């Protein structure tokens, strides 16, 4: 089992980085997860609520929402001086997210 990305404790939960449309909806990118302890999982959701990223607003493009949530985790990792390491499955999901964003911008050859 991996450890909490924020404190190194054994995680008990997976944090779905890019979220979902609603509390009962399917995850946007189910493989893009981070192992976190219960304390940091709760703190992560408090931060997302404070940033207005707990649920996407009806007028928000889901891709933009997913990228904002992913960027929030990257920034938090930087601010805490923690390495940002994904499992192979999560790394693949993040790769697909970046490709989707590039295609949406018309930048993929």
C-alpha positions as CSV (number, residue, x, y, z in Angstrom):
1,X,0.0,0.0,0.0
2,X,1.2,3.5,-0.8
3,X,1.5,6.2,1.8
4,X,-0.3,9.5,2.2
5,X,1.2,11.9,-0.4
6,X,1.0,14.8,2.2
7,X,2.3,13.3,5.4
8,X,3.6,9.8,4.7
9,X,1.1,8.0,6.9
10,X,-0.6,4.8,5.5
11,X,-3.6,6.0,3.5
12,X,-7.0,4.6,4.2
13,X,-8.7,6.4,1.3
14,X,-8.2,7.3,-2.4
15,X,-8.7,10.9,-3.3
16,X,-10.2,11.2,-6.9
17,X,-8.2,14.2,-8.1
18,X,-10.4,15.4,-10.9
19,X,-13.7,14.8,-9.0
20,X,-17.2,14.1,-10.4
21,X,-20.3,16.0,-11.5
22,X,-22.3,15.3,-8.3
23,X,-22.1,13.4,-5.0
24,X,-23.6,10.3,-6.7
25,X,-22.2,10.8,-10.2
26,X,-19.4,8.8,-11.9
27,X,-15.9,10.1,-11.4
28,X,-14.5,12.0,-14.4
29,X,-11.2,10.2,-14.3
30,X,-11.6,7.2,-12.0
31,X,-8.0,6.1,-12.3
32,X,-6.5,9.5,-11.3
33,X,-6.2,9.1,-7.6
34,X,-3.8,9.9,-4.7
35,X,-3.5,7.8,-1.6
36,X,-4.2,10.0,1.4
37,X,-4.9,9.5,5.1
38,X,-8.3,10.4,6.4
39,X,-7.1,13.7,7.9
40,X,-5.6,14.9,4.6
41,X,-8.5,13.7,2.5
42,X,-10.9,15.8,4.6
43,X,-8.5,18.8,4.4
44,X,-8.3,18.4,0.6
45,X,-12.1,18.6,0.3
46,X,-12.2,21.6,2.6
47,X,-9.7,23.3,0.3
48,X,-11.7,22.4,-2.8
49,X,-14.9,23.8,-1.3
50,X,-13.0,27.0,-0.4
51,X,-11.8,27.3,-3.9
52,X,-15.2,26.6,-5.4
53,X,-14.0,23.3,-6.9
54,X,-16.0,20.8,-4.8
55,X,-18.6,20.4,-7.6
56,X,-18.6,21.9,-11.0
57,X,-21.0,24.8,-11.6
58,X,-23.6,24.2,-14.3
59,X,-21.9,26.7,-16.7
60,X,-18.3,25.3,-16.2
61,X,-16.8,23.1,-18.9
62,X,-16.0,19.7,-17.3
63,X,-12.5,19.6,-18.9
64,X,-11.7,23.0,-17.4
65,X,-13.0,21.9,-14.0
66,X,-10.9,18.7,-14.1
67,X,-7.8,20.6,-15.0
68,X,-8.3,23.1,-12.2
69,X,-8.6,20.3,-9.7
70,X,-5.5,18.6,-11.0
71,X,-3.6,21.9,-11.0
72,X,-4.7,22.5,-7.4
73,X,-3.1,19.2,-6.3
74,X,0.1,20.0,-8.2
75,X,0.3,23.4,-6.6
76,X,-0.4,22.0,-3.1
77,X,2.4,19.5,-3.6
78,X,4.7,22.3,-4.6
79,X,3.7,24.5,-1.7
80,X,4.2,21.6,0.8
81,X,7.6,20.7,-0.7
82,X,6.3,17.2,-1.4
83,X,7.2,15.2,-4.5
84,X,4.2,14.6,-6.8
85,X,4.2,10.9,-7.5
86,X,1.4,9.0,-9.2
87,X,0.9,5.3,-9.5
88,X,1.3,3.9,-13.0
89,X,-2.5,3.8,-13.4
90,X,-3.0,7.4,-12.1
91,X,-0.1,8.5,-14.3
92,X,-1.8,7.0,-17.4
93,X,-5.1,8.7,-16.5
94,X,-3.3,12.1,-16.0
95,X,-1.6,11.6,-19.4
96,X,-5.0,11.0,-21.0
97,X,-6.3,14.2,-19.4
98,X,-3.4,16.2,-20.8
99,X,-4.0,14.8,-24.2
100,X,-7.7,15.6,-24.0
101,X,-6.8,19.2,-23.1
102,X,-4.3,19.5,-25.9
103,X,-6.9,18.1,-28.4
104,X,-9.5,20.6,-27.1
105,X,-7.0,23.4,-27.8
106,X,-6.2,22.0,-31.2
107,X,-2.6,21.4,-30.4
108,X,-2.2,17.7,-31.1
109,X,-0.6,16.9,-34.5
